[in-house]
């Protein structure tokens, strides 16, 4: 007499194979998701070399879009009354170039590879409309320790620059 495989055993093996395949597909999907570059701050670190003399802001933004592989989003009225731009930079980070082009008249927010330009209300340099406005003038490395009252280091503390992911 031969032992016939039981139907439950075959069903269980089939279910295990299907589960293993789903787990492998999920693992690969998660790894691919983490491999995607999603840091907005890296966009601002891109180096640019540009020259513009008495140029329109719109023209300068178009040139920056080409060289830095970014897109600008803005309302035309916020750049309409801006002065002509004189710019001469070599291997300068994008945040420095934007600071030279806009000064303190415009702020911006980085969303992926898109830079959203925002008008800064007069006398305001803080956040408005519940959205952070990033207007860096220069990069500074700050090093230190966060301690409690007894001068003991506090574990797991993070310090962020307001309005950025730095």
Secondary structure, 3 states (H helix, E strand, C coil): CCCCCCHHHHHHHHHHHHHHHHHHHHHHHHHHHHHCCCCCHHHHCCEEEEEEEEECHHHHHHHHHHHHCCEEECCHHHHHCCCCEEEEEEEEEHHHHHHHHHCCCEEEEEECCEEEEEECCCCCCCCECCECCECCCCCCCCCCCCECCCCCECCCCCCCCCCCCC
